[in-house]
Amino acid sequence: DADDRRNIMGGPAVVYDDEDDEAPPDSDAVRPSPAAVRFVAASRKLRVLNALRDPAVGLALTSAQFDSVSPPGVVARLVAMRRPALAGTIARYLDLEGSVRAYARASRAAAMIAADG
C-alpha cells in the first residue's frame, strides 16, 4: 500500500512494524518499541472515539464497545447512519483492509449521486 517512509526525530527513516520483517543489515531502520506501538494504537482509537462522539455524529461508544463492534463494524454503522464521508475517513485513518475502504468509498459515491439526482 503506502510507502512506509516516515519522518522520525527530524530525519527520514523506514519503520518496520511487523516483528517478522527484518531490516536489511546495512540500513538505518528504526523499529518502534512495543510501548510506542501500543501508545499510537490507543491514541488512534481515542481520536476515532472522539470523532464518533461529536454531537453532529451522535455515536457515543466506550472503548470496550468499539472493540466489540470492531472498526469495520463501526464503518458499516456510519454508512447505515448516512455518514459515508466520515466512514471513509476513519477507514483510511485506521488503515483498514482495502475491501472496507472500498465499501466506504462506494457508499460515499452513491450518496453523492443520490444527492444530485
ROZANU-325528 format. One record per residue (C-alpha): residue number from 0; residue in one letter; x, y negated, z. Coordinates in pm, whole numbers, plus 32768, in hexadecimal, padded with zeros to 4 digits. Layout:
<recs>
<rec NUM 'a' <X Y Z>>
...
</recs>
This chain:
<recs>
<rec 0 'd' <8000 8000 8000>>
<rec 1 'a' <8097 7EBC 8077>>
<rec 2 'd' <8207 7E75 8083>>
<rec 3 'd' <8280 7EBB 81E5>>
<rec 4 'r' <8367 7D8E 81EC>>
<rec 5 'r' <832B 7CB5 831B>>
<rec 6 'n' <83DA 7B8B 83AC>>
<rec 7 'i' <845F 7BFC 84FC>>
<rec 8 'm' <8523 7B19 85E2>>
<rec 9 'g' <8565 7A20 84CE>>
<rec 10 'g' <85E4 7B13 83C8>>
<rec 11 'p' <854C 7C0C 82D7>>
<rec 12 'a' <8550 7D76 8340>>
<rec 13 'v' <84AA 7EB9 82DE>>
<rec 14 'v' <83D8 7F4B 83F4>>
<rec 15 'y' <83A0 80C1 8400>>
<rec 16 'd' <825B 80FB 84BE>>
<rec 17 'd' <8248 8275 849C>>
<rec 18 'e' <8327 8340 857E>>
<rec 19 'd' <8360 8439 8463>>
<rec 20 'd' <83EC 832C 837C>>
<rec 21 'e' <855F 8309 8396>>
<rec 22 'a' <8619 81D0 833D>>
<rec 23 'p' <872A 81F7 823C>>
<rec 24 'p' <8876 8217 82F6>>
<rec 25 'd' <8905 80D5 8267>>
<rec 26 's' <87D2 7FF6 8293>>
<rec 27 'd' <8793 7EF0 839F>>
<rec 28 'a' <8637 7F78 83ED>>
<rec 29 'v' <858F 7F15 8530>>
<rec 30 'r' <84AA 800E 85DA>>
<rec 31 'p' <83B6 7F6F 86D0>>
<rec 32 's' <839E 8007 8827>>
<rec 33 'p' <826B 80D9 887B>>
<rec 34 'a' <81FF 7FCC 8971>>
<rec 35 'a' <820D 7EC6 885E>>
<rec 36 'v' <813D 7FA1 8776>>
<rec 37 'r' <8035 7FD3 8887>>
<rec 38 'f' <8035 7E5D 88D0>>
<rec 39 'v' <7FFA 7E05 8763>>
<rec 40 'a' <7EE3 7F09 8748>>
<rec 41 'a' <7E38 7E81 8881>>
<rec 42 's' <7E5C 7D1C 8803>>
<rec 43 'r' <7DC0 7D76 86B4>>
<rec 44 'k' <7C9E 7E28 8760>>
<rec 45 'l' <7C63 7CFF 8846>>
<rec 46 'r' <7C63 7C0E 871F>>
<rec 47 'v' <7B62 7CE6 866A>>
<rec 48 'l' <7A89 7D04 87A2>>
<rec 49 'n' <7A91 7B8A 87CD>>
<rec 50 'a' <7A2C 7B58 8660>>
<rec 51 'l' <790A 7C4B 868D>>
<rec 52 'r' <789C 7BA0 87CD>>
<rec 53 'd' <787C 7A4E 871E>>
<rec 54 'p' <7714 79CF 873F>>
<rec 55 'a' <76F6 79B9 85C4>>
<rec 56 'v' <773A 7B31 85AD>>
<rec 57 'g' <769C 7BAB 86F1>>
<rec 58 'l' <773A 7D04 870A>>
<rec 59 'a' <77C9 7D0D 886A>>
<rec 60 'l' <7885 7E50 88AA>>
<rec 61 't' <7963 7EC1 89C5>>
<rec 62 's' <7AB0 7F5F 8976>>
<rec 63 'a' <7A27 80B9 89C7>>
<rec 64 'q' <78FA 8081 88E4>>
<rec 65 'f' <79E0 800B 87CC>>
<rec 66 'd' <7AB1 8147 87F3>>
<rec 67 's' <7978 821E 87F8>>
<rec 68 'v' <78E5 8182 86BD>>
<rec 69 's' <7A3C 8177 8614>>
<rec 70 'p' <7AB7 805F 852F>>
<rec 71 'p' <7A17 80F3 83F2>>
<rec 72 'g' <78CF 810C 84B2>>
<rec 73 'v' <78E9 7F9E 8514>>
<rec 74 'v' <7921 7F44 83A6>>
<rec 75 'a' <77ED 800E 8345>>
<rec 76 'r' <771D 7F62 8452>>
<rec 77 'l' <778F 7E0C 83DC>>
<rec 78 'v' <7728 7E63 8279>>
<rec 79 'a' <75D6 7ED8 82FD>>
<rec 80 'm' <75B8 7D8A 83B7>>
<rec 81 'r' <75F5 7CD8 826A>>
<rec 82 'r' <774F 7C61 82D0>>
<rec 83 'p' <781F 7CF8 81B4>>
<rec 84 'a' <7920 7BDE 81AE>>
<rec 85 'l' <7977 7C17 831C>>
<rec 86 'a' <7974 7D8F 82E2>>
<rec 87 'g' <7A74 7D69 81CB>>
<rec 88 't' <7B4D 7C81 8299>>
<rec 89 'i' <7B51 7D72 83BF>>
<rec 90 'a' <7B97 7E9C 82DC>>
<rec 91 'r' <7CC4 7DE7 8249>>
<rec 92 'y' <7D3B 7D64 839B>>
<rec 93 'l' <7D33 7EBC 843C>>
<rec 94 'd' <7DCB 7F54 8300>>
<rec 95 'l' <7CB9 8058 82E7>>
<rec 96 'e' <7CC6 815E 81D7>>
<rec 97 'g' <7C80 80F9 8072>>
<rec 98 's' <7B25 8190 805E>>
<rec 99 'v' <7AAD 80BE 8184>>
<rec 100 'r' <7B41 7F81 80EF>>
<rec 101 'a' <7AA6 7FD4 7F9D>>
<rec 102 'y' <7952 8009 8043>>
<rec 103 'a' <7968 7EB5 80EB>>
<rec 104 'r' <79D5 7E0D 7FA4>>
<rec 105 'a' <78BE 7EB2 7EE0>>
<rec 106 's' <77BF 7E49 7FE5>>
<rec 107 'r' <783A 7CE4 7FD5>>
<rec 108 'a' <7828 7CE4 7E59>>
<rec 109 'a' <76C7 7D71 7E67>>
<rec 110 'a' <7660 7C66 7F5F>>
<rec 111 'm' <76EC 7B55 7E7D>>
<rec 112 'i' <7635 7BE0 7D4E>>
<rec 113 'a' <74F0 7BFE 7E13>>
<rec 114 'a' <7514 7A97 7E8B>>
<rec 115 'd' <7541 7A18 7D25>>
<rec 116 'g' <741B 7AD6 7C97>>
</recs>
